[in-house]
Amino acid sequence: MTSFRAKILSAGLWSGFDAGLRFGVQFGVSIVLARILSPTDFGIYALTAVFIALSSVLVDGGFCSALVQRAEISRAEETAVFWYNGIAAFVLGGAIAAMAPSVARMFGHPVLEHLLYVSAIIVPINAMAAVPGSLMQRHLRFDLLAKSGLTASVLSGLLAVVLAINGVGIWTFAWQALAHAVINVVLLWLLSGWRPLRGTSIAAARPLVRFGFFLSLSNLLEVAYQQGFALVIGKLYGARDLGYFNRGQNLQILPANVLTLVITRVTLPVLSTKSDPAELRSGVQLAQGVAMMGNLPLMGALVAMPDLIIDVLYGPKWLPAAPILRILAIGGLLIPMNAVNVQMTLARGRSELYLKTEMIKKAIGILIVCLASIYGGVIGLAVSQAAFLCLSFAVNATVSGRFTGYSPFEQLWDLRGPALLTLAMVALIGTVKPFLEFGSLINIAILSVLGGAFFVSTALLLRVGATNQFLALLPSRRVATRKSAP
């Protein structure tokens, strides 16, 4: 048991290291690019990201998650998934290339056609990384995932900065994405040592079809809903407004994505080995508690000072994104909790139940988006996104509670301490902010230190939320705990 817990702790730390640095590098590069390129450039490329995201879900077919979730898996099944991914990727890449001229005409940006041609090449390259990456996750080898992902992010990011500085413009995004895909795939194959078997039929993946099929449809609904925002905004309001929404959303999902990536990587393989409801409830409670202790104050800071954050990071030309960011951050409070509840359902192998919940959520979500796009403009779409995240939590937590006995109300009640502390921090920042007149950079530094010190010191003093679990992760505390153990 001690060895198992140590393995989980090591996996969690490596996953956090990988996610934090990788997203940090990507975010740093995006800051540089935002100061060189225009909101319209970001908006146009966001349209190509829609097709890459949709293709990735269709290519995977849910099989890679099945490789992680199943108790036992054979080399023949791994190989079958690899070949399925490859064939599907080439078909979808060809479809993207065929649609490129029509899409460019639809949105009125001729450059979209050639950008989509590059996207069509990226899809099959990414598919080659799917199985080796999933097997590393299955075996909790996040140290290897960190080496490949971080290296690809750093090298492709440096290339993007050089290209942007030298006036390549919107093509910077395309070459960055292509470079990242190639580097990541090469490193994953070198580090994993995995190779497909010869002579294996795709039919060998048949045992994975049921779980993978329902999960794939669920993921397709999720991606179509999320990426649909880009299509709606790009068509109705133009690439410039899409660029503002894209940057606001990027800031909102950055901290949540890091925490969610760590959670989903570790909780699915770990919870899949448990069956006792009490253990499952304890696992969900711990994962949510730790994640929300990081997510709540970060989202609170985005709510309290979005204008300062936008101005310092991206520059004054991006300030129209500030109100969008504030609204999205409110919805972003619940993202890690949604992720934990979804992983709980998938860990039980109930991908068909997950699909049913996604269909219910997306039906309501699409109605909200339609109303918002007609009456609320871009701000209305941001409000609809925040409302949808709240709805998603209620549904996901209710479904997950069937396996754990941990209801949505109980989950929220257990986080009352961190939530109240975050509200107090936001109130403190909001009270002090109007009196600061030193410029955006100094103001944000003062408010960040003030708010962060208040949150951390109060949490430590009152042992709020998962503070004790955080302290247990410190090396000195772990050493002391081992020495004091009988």
C-alpha positions in Angstrom: 0.0 0.0 0.0 2.8 2.4 0.9 4.5 1.7 -2.5 1.2 2.2 -4.3 0.6 5.5 -2.6 4.1 6.6 -3.3 3.6 5.8 -7.0 0.4 7.8 -7.0 2.1 10.8 -5.3 5.1 10.6 -7.7 2.7 10.4 -10.7 0.7 13.4 -9.4 3.8 15.5 -8.9 5.2 14.6 -12.3 1.8 15.2 -13.9 1.6 18.6 -12.2 5.1 19.5 -13.2 4.4 18.5 -16.8 1.1 20.3 -17.0 2.3 23.4 -15.2 5.5 23.9 -17.2 3.9 22.9 -20.6 1.0 25.2 -20.2 3.2 27.9 -18.8 5.5 27.8 -21.8 2.6 27.9 -24.2 1.1 30.7 -22.2 4.3 32.7 -22.2 4.6 32.2 -26.0 1.0 33.4 -26.4 1.8 36.6 -24.5 4.7 37.4 -26.8 2.6 36.6 -29.9 -0.4 38.7 -28.6 1.9 41.8 -28.5 3.1 41.2 -32.1 0.0 39.8 -33.9 -3.5 41.3 -34.0 -6.8 40.1 -32.5 -7.9 39.3 -36.0 -5.0 37.0 -36.5 -5.8 35.1 -33.3 -9.5 34.9 -34.4 -8.8 33.5 -37.8 -6.5 30.8 -36.5 -9.0 29.9 -33.8 -11.3 28.8 -36.6 -8.7 26.3 -37.8 -8.4 25.0 -34.2 -12.0 24.0 -34.4 -11.3 21.4 -37.2 -8.2 20.0 -35.5 -10.1 19.6 -32.2 -13.1 17.8 -33.9 -10.7 15.6 -35.9 -8.8 14.6 -32.8 -11.9 13.3 -31.1 -13.1 11.4 -34.2 -9.6 9.9 -34.8 -9.3 8.7 -31.2 -12.8 7.1 -31.1 -12.5 6.8 -27.3 -10.1 3.8 -27.8 -7.2 5.5 -26.1 -9.1 6.2 -22.9 -10.2 2.6 -23.0 -6.6 1.6 -23.1 -6.1 3.5 -19.8 -9.4 2.4 -18.2 -9.4 -1.4 -18.8 -7.9 -3.6 -16.1 -6.0 -5.7 -18.7 -5.0 -4.9 -22.2 -3.1 -6.9 -24.9 -0.4 -5.8 -27.3 -2.8 -6.9 -30.1 -5.4 -4.5 -28.8 -2.9 -1.7 -28.5 -1.7 -2.3 -32.1 -5.3 -2.4 -33.4 -6.0 1.0 -31.8 -2.9 2.4 -33.4 -3.9 1.3 -36.9 -7.5 2.5 -36.4 -6.2 5.9 -35.3 -3.9 6.1 -38.3 -6.5 5.2 -40.9 -9.1 7.6 -39.4 -6.6 10.4 -39.2 -5.7 10.2 -42.9 -9.4 10.1 -43.9 -10.3 13.1 -41.7 -7.2 15.0 -42.8 -8.3 14.5 -46.4 -11.8 15.7 -45.5 -10.4 18.9 -43.9 -8.3 19.6 -47.1 -11.3 19.0 -49.3 -13.5 21.4 -47.2 -10.8 24.1 -46.9 -11.8 26.3 -49.9 -15.5 26.3 -48.9 -14.7 27.2 -45.3 -12.5 30.0 -46.4 -15.3 31.4 -48.5 -17.9 31.0 -45.8 -15.9 33.1 -43.3 -14.5 35.5 -45.8 -10.8 34.9 -45.1 -8.9 33.4 -48.0 -5.9 32.6 -45.9 -8.0 30.1 -44.0 -7.8 27.7 -47.0 -4.0 27.3 -46.8 -4.0 27.2 -43.0 -6.5 24.3 -43.1 -4.2 22.5 -45.5 -1.5 22.6 -42.8 -4.1 21.5 -40.2 -4.9 18.5 -42.4 -1.2 17.4 -42.2 -1.2 17.9 -38.4 -4.1 15.5 -37.7 -2.4 12.2 -38.8 0.9 13.3 -37.1 -0.9 13.7 -33.8 -2.6 10.4 -34.2 0.7 8.6 -34.2 1.3 9.9 -30.6 -2.0 8.7 -29.2 -1.2 5.1 -28.2 2.3 5.6 -26.8 1.0 8.6 -24.8 -2.0 6.7 -23.5 0.2 3.7 -22.4 2.5 6.1 -20.5 -0.6 7.5 -18.7 -1.8 3.9 -18.0 1.4 3.1 -16.3 1.6 6.5 -14.5 4.8 7.4 -16.4 4.2 11.1 -16.4 7.9 11.8 -16.1 8.3 10.6 -19.7 5.2 12.5 -20.8 6.7 15.6 -19.2 10.0 15.2 -21.1 8.3 14.9 -24.5 5.6 17.4 -24.0 7.7 20.1 -22.4 10.5 19.7 -25.0 8.0 20.0 -27.9 6.3 23.1 -26.3 9.7 24.9 -25.7 11.1 24.2 -29.2 7.9 25.0 -31.1 7.4 28.1 -28.9 10.8 29.4 -29.6 10.2 28.9 -33.3 6.9 30.8 -33.1 8.5 33.8 -31.4 11.3 33.9 -34.0 8.8 33.7 -36.9 6.5 36.3 -35.4 9.3 38.8 -34.8 10.4 38.3 -38.4 7.0 39.2 -39.8 5.6 35.8 -40.7 2.2 36.9 -39.3 -0.7 34.5 -38.9 1.4 31.7 -40.4 3.3 31.7 -37.1 0.5 29.7 -35.5 0.5 27.0 -38.3 4.2 26.4 -38.2 4.2 26.3 -34.4 1.5 23.7 -34.3 3.2 21.6 -37.0 6.5 21.7 -35.2 5.0 20.8 -31.9 3.2 17.8 -33.4 6.3 16.4 -35.1 8.6 16.9 -32.1 6.1 15.4 -29.7 5.5 12.3 -31.8 9.2 11.6 -32.3 10.0 11.9 -28.6 7.1 9.8 -27.5 8.2 7.0 -29.8 11.8 7.2 -28.6 11.0 7.4 -24.9 8.1 4.9 -24.8 9.9 2.1 -26.7 6.5 1.0 -27.9 6.0 -0.4 -31.4 3.0 -1.9 -33.1 2.9 -5.7 -33.7 3.0 -6.9 -37.2 0.0 -8.6 -38.8 -2.5 -7.4 -36.2 -6.1 -6.8 -37.4 -8.1 -3.7 -36.4 -10.7 -6.2 -35.3 -8.6 -7.0 -32.3 -9.9 -3.7 -30.8 -13.4 -5.1 -30.7 -13.5 -5.5 -26.8 -12.8 -1.7 -26.5 -15.6 -0.7 -28.9 -18.4 -0.3 -26.4 -16.6 1.9 -23.9 -14.8 3.8 -26.7 -17.9 4.4 -28.8 -19.9 6.0 -26.1 -17.0 8.0 -24.9 -16.1 9.2 -28.4 -19.7 10.4 -29.0 -19.6 12.2 -25.6 -16.3 13.9 -26.4 -17.5 14.8 -29.8 -20.5 16.6 -28.2 -18.2 18.4 -25.8 -15.8 19.6 -28.4 -18.5 20.5 -30.9 -20.2 22.6 -28.2 -17.0 24.3 -27.0 -15.6 24.9 -30.5 -19.0 26.0 -31.7 -18.4 29.3 -29.9 -15.6 30.0 -32.3 -17.8 29.3 -35.4 -20.7 31.3 -34.1 -18.6 34.3 -33.1 -16.5 34.2 -36.2 -19.5 34.1 -38.5 -21.8 36.5 -36.6 -19.4 39.0 -35.1 -16.1 38.6 -37.1 -12.6 37.4 -36.5 -11.6 40.4 -34.3 -14.3 39.8 -31.7 -13.4 36.1 -31.9 -9.9 37.0 -31.1 -11.0 38.9 -27.9 -13.2 36.0 -26.8 -10.3 33.6 -27.5 -7.8 35.5 -25.4 -10.3 35.9 -22.5 -11.1 32.2 -22.6 -7.4 31.3 -22.8 -6.8 33.2 -19.6 -9.8 31.6 -17.9 -8.9 28.0 -18.8 -5.2 28.2 -18.2 -5.1 27.5 -14.5 -8.2 25.2 -14.7 -6.7 23.2 -17.6 -3.5 22.6 -15.7 -5.4 21.3 -12.6 -7.8 19.4 -14.8 -5.0 17.7 -16.8 -3.4 16.6 -13.5 -6.7 15.3 -12.2 -7.8 13.4 -15.3 -4.4 11.8 -15.8 -4.2 10.4 -12.3 -7.8 9.8 -11.2 -8.9 7.6 -14.1 -6.2 4.9 -13.7 -6.4 5.1 -9.9 -10.2 5.2 -9.4 -10.5 2.4 -12.0 -8.8 0.1 -9.5 -11.3 0.9 -6.7 -14.8 -0.5 -6.1 -15.8 0.4 -2.5 -18.1 3.5 -2.4 -16.4 4.9 0.7 -13.0 4.7 -1.1 -14.4 6.3 -4.2 -16.0 9.1 -2.2 -12.8 9.7 -0.4 -10.9 9.8 -3.7 -13.3 12.3 -5.2 -13.3 14.5 -2.1 -9.5 14.6 -1.9 -9.0 15.3 -5.6 -11.6 18.1 -5.6 -10.3 19.6 -2.3 -6.7 19.8 -3.5 -7.6 21.1 -7.0 -10.0 23.8 -5.7 -7.6 25.2 -3.2 -5.6 26.2 -6.3 -8.4 27.0 -8.7 -10.6 29.2 -6.4 -8.1 31.9 -5.6 -6.8 32.0 -9.2 -10.3 32.4 -10.6 -11.0 35.0 -7.9 -8.0 37.0 -9.1 -9.4 37.0 -12.7 -12.7 38.2 -11.4 -11.3 40.9 -9.3 -8.8 42.5 -11.8 -9.3 41.3 -15.4 -8.5 44.7 -16.8 -5.1 44.9 -15.1 -4.2 41.3 -16.1 -5.2 41.8 -19.7 -3.2 45.1 -19.9 -0.1 43.7 -18.4 0.0 40.4 -20.3 -1.4 41.3 -23.7 -1.3 45.1 -23.9 -4.0 47.9 -24.2 -5.3 46.7 -27.6 -6.7 43.6 -25.9 -8.7 45.5 -23.1 -12.1 44.7 -24.7 -11.5 41.1 -23.6 -11.5 42.1 -19.9 -15.3 41.9 -19.3 -15.4 38.6 -21.2 -12.6 37.3 -18.9 -14.5 38.3 -15.7 -17.6 36.5 -16.8 -15.8 33.4 -17.9 -13.8 33.2 -14.7 -17.0 32.9 -12.7 -17.9 29.8 -14.6 -14.4 28.6 -14.4 -14.7 28.2 -10.6 -16.3 24.7 -11.1 -14.1 23.3 -13.9 -11.9 21.0 -11.8 -15.0 19.7 -9.9 -16.6 18.8 -13.2 -13.5 17.0 -14.3 -13.3 14.9 -11.1 -17.0 13.8 -11.4 -16.6 12.9 -15.1 -13.5 10.8 -14.3 -15.5 9.0 -11.5 -18.2 8.0 -14.0 -15.6 6.8 -16.6 -13.6 4.9 -14.0 -16.7 2.8 -13.4 -16.6 2.0 -17.2 -20.0 3.7 -17.7 -19.2 5.6 -20.9 -22.9 5.1 -22.1 -24.1 6.9 -18.9 -21.6 9.6 -19.6 -23.0 10.0 -23.1 -26.5 10.3 -21.8 -25.5 13.1 -19.5 -23.6 14.9 -22.2 -26.6 14.8 -24.5 -28.8 16.3 -21.8 -26.3 19.0 -21.0 -25.6 19.9 -24.6 -29.2 20.1 -25.6 -29.8 22.7 -22.9 -26.4 24.4 -23.6 -27.2 24.8 -27.3 -30.5 26.4 -26.5 -28.7 28.9 -24.2 -26.1 29.6 -26.8 -28.8 30.3 -29.5 -30.6 32.7 -27.2 -27.3 34.4 -26.2 -26.1 34.8 -29.8 -29.4 36.5 -30.8 -29.9 38.8 -27.8 -26.6 39.1 -25.9 -23.7 39.4 -28.4 -20.3 38.3 -27.4 -20.9 39.2 -23.7 -24.1 37.1 -23.8 -22.2 34.2 -25.2 -19.7 34.5 -22.3 -22.6 34.5 -19.8 -24.1 31.4 -21.5 -20.7 29.6 -21.1 -20.6 30.4 -17.4 -24.2 29.3 -16.9 -23.4 26.0 -18.8 -20.5 25.2 -16.6 -22.8 25.6 -13.5 -25.4 23.3 -15.1 -22.7 20.8 -16.0 -21.5 20.5 -12.4 -25.1 19.8 -11.2 -25.5 17.0 -13.8 -22.0 15.5 -13.5 -22.1 15.5 -9.7 -25.5 13.9 -9.6 -24.4 11.1 -11.9 -21.1 10.6 -10.1 -23.0 10.5 -6.8 -24.7 7.3 -7.8 -21.4 5.5 -7.3 -20.0 7.4 -4.3 -23.1 8.6 -2.4 -21.5 12.1 -2.7 -24.2 14.5 -3.8 -23.7 17.9 -5.5 -24.8 19.8 -2.4 -22.3 17.8 -0.2 -19.5 18.5 -2.7 -20.2 22.3 -2.6 -20.7 22.3 1.2 -17.3 20.6 1.7 -15.7 23.5 -0.2 -17.5 26.3 1.8 -14.2 27.2 3.6 -12.1 27.9 0.5 -15.1 29.5 -1.3 -15.7 32.0 1.6 -12.0 32.7 1.8 -11.9 33.4 -1.9 -14.8 35.8 -1.6 -13.0 37.6 1.2 -9.9 37.8 -1.0 -11.8 39.2 -3.9 -13.5 41.8 -1.6 -10.1 42.8 -0.3 -8.6 43.3 -3.8 -11.7 45.2 -4.9 -11.5 47.5 -1.9 -7.8 48.4 -2.4 -7.7 48.5 -6.2 -9.4 52.0 -6.7 -6.7 53.6 -4.5 -3.7 52.4 -6.5 -2.4 54.7 -9.2 1.0 53.3 -10.0 0.3 51.8 -13.4 -1.0 48.4 -14.3 2.2 46.4 -13.7 2.9 47.8 -10.2 -0.8 47.7 -9.3 -1.2 44.1 -10.2 2.0 43.2 -8.4 0.7 44.8 -5.2 -2.8 43.3 -5.4 -1.4 39.8 -6.2 0.9 39.8 -3.3 -1.8 41.2 -1.0 -4.5 38.8 -2.1 -2.1 35.8 -2.2 -0.7 36.5 1.2 -4.2 37.0 2.7 -5.4 33.7 1.2 -2.4 31.6 2.1 -1.9 32.9 5.6 -5.6 32.6 6.5 -5.8 29.1 5.0 -2.7 28.0 7.0 -4.0 29.7 10.2 -7.5 28.2 10.0 -6.5 25.0 8.2 -9.1 25.8 5.5 -10.1 23.1 3.0 -7.3 20.8 1.8 -4.5 22.8 3.4 -3.3 19.8 5.4 -3.2 17.7 2.2 -1.1 20.4 0.6 1.3 20.5 3.5 1.6 16.7 3.4 3.1 17.1 -0.1 6.0 19.1 1.1 9.3 17.1 1.2 10.1 18.1 4.8 6.7 17.0 6.0 6.8 13.7 4.2 10.2 13.0 5.7 8.9 13.9 9.2 5.9 11.7 8.7 8.0 8.7 7.7 10.3 9.1 10.7 7.4 9.4 13.1 5.7 6.3 11.7 5.9 3.2 14.0 
